[in-house]
Amino acid sequence: NSMKQSVLGVQADTLQQFGAVSAETVREMASGALGIAQDATHSVSISGIAGPGGGSVEKPVGLVWFGTAVRGGDVRAEARIFKGDRTAVRSQAALYALALVAQRLD
């Protein structure tokens, strides 16, 4: 969380109120990434619970939130739940993030 705050500008209140794995957090992460990378036109952010532990009823293992931002455009967030072990969840999330960026390029 400290890196989300210090590098990407996620607000402490956002993390406290919604948690690191939330729509609000990934939106702020994606916006913050565009703020850092002045020449970038698109950004993607990921925050999730890859497991094996750390899940809850509200936020189960495999839950991953994605944020995408387009400079001069909107910031979006969406969630997916992936199945499998930690490596599988992380791999699926990375591929999904790339697909989201490709969609936003259209």
N, C-alpha and C positions, 0 to 999 in steps of 0.2 A: 504493500500500500504506500509505503514511503516513496518508492520510485514512481508510482502513478501520480503522486502529488508533486514531487520535486521536478520530475522530468516532463510530465504531460499536463500538469496543471489541474489535476482532478482535485476538487474541493474536499476538504476534510468533512464538511457537513454531508456531502453526497455519500462518502464512504460510510459515515456513521449512520445515516438514515436508511440507505438502500443496500449497503454492502458492496464489496469489491466485485461480486458477480451479479451485475444488474444492468438493466438498460441505461439507466442514468450514468453509471460509471463508464460504460463503453462509449457512450456518446461524447462524454467529456474527454476520454482518451483519444478518440478519433479527431476531435476538434483540436486538441492540444498537439497532436502529431502534425497537423497542417500548420499550426503556429510555429513549430520548430523548423520544419522543412519548407522554407519559403518558396522554393521552386516546385514543390509537389502540387499536383492538382487533385490527387485522391489519397485517402488514407483508410486503413482498416485497423481495428483493434479487437482484441480477444481477451476475455476473462472467463474462466470456468473452473469447474471442479472435476479434475481428471481422475481422482481416486488414488489409491484404493479407498482411502477414508476421506473424511471432511464433508460428506454429504449430510443432508437433512431431508425431512419430508417436503419442505418448501423448495429446497435447492438440492436435488439428488445428485449423486455421483453421475457424471456424464453430461450435466448441464453446462452449456457453453453459450455465453452472450457474445455477439459480434456487433461492432459498430463500424459504420462506413461514413465517410464525409467526402464531399466534393467542394472544392474551393468555389465560392460564389453560389453554392447550391445548398441542399439540405444535408442534415445529419440523420442517419437512420440507425435503428437497433433492432436486432432480432435474435431469438434464442433457438437453439436446437439441443436435443438430448441424444447423445451418441452412446452406443453400446460397446462393451469390451473392456479390456484392461487399460491401465494408464497410457501405455504406448499407443494403443488403438484409438483411444479418445483423442489424444493429442494429434495423431496423424490425420484423423478424420476432420478435426477442427481446422487444421492448417489447410487442407485441401478445400474445405468449404469456404474459408476466408479468401482464398485465391479466386474461387468461383464468384464470390460476392464482388470482388474488385473488378473482375472481368465484366460482370453485369453492369456495374456502374460506369464502365468505360463506354458503353453503347450510347 
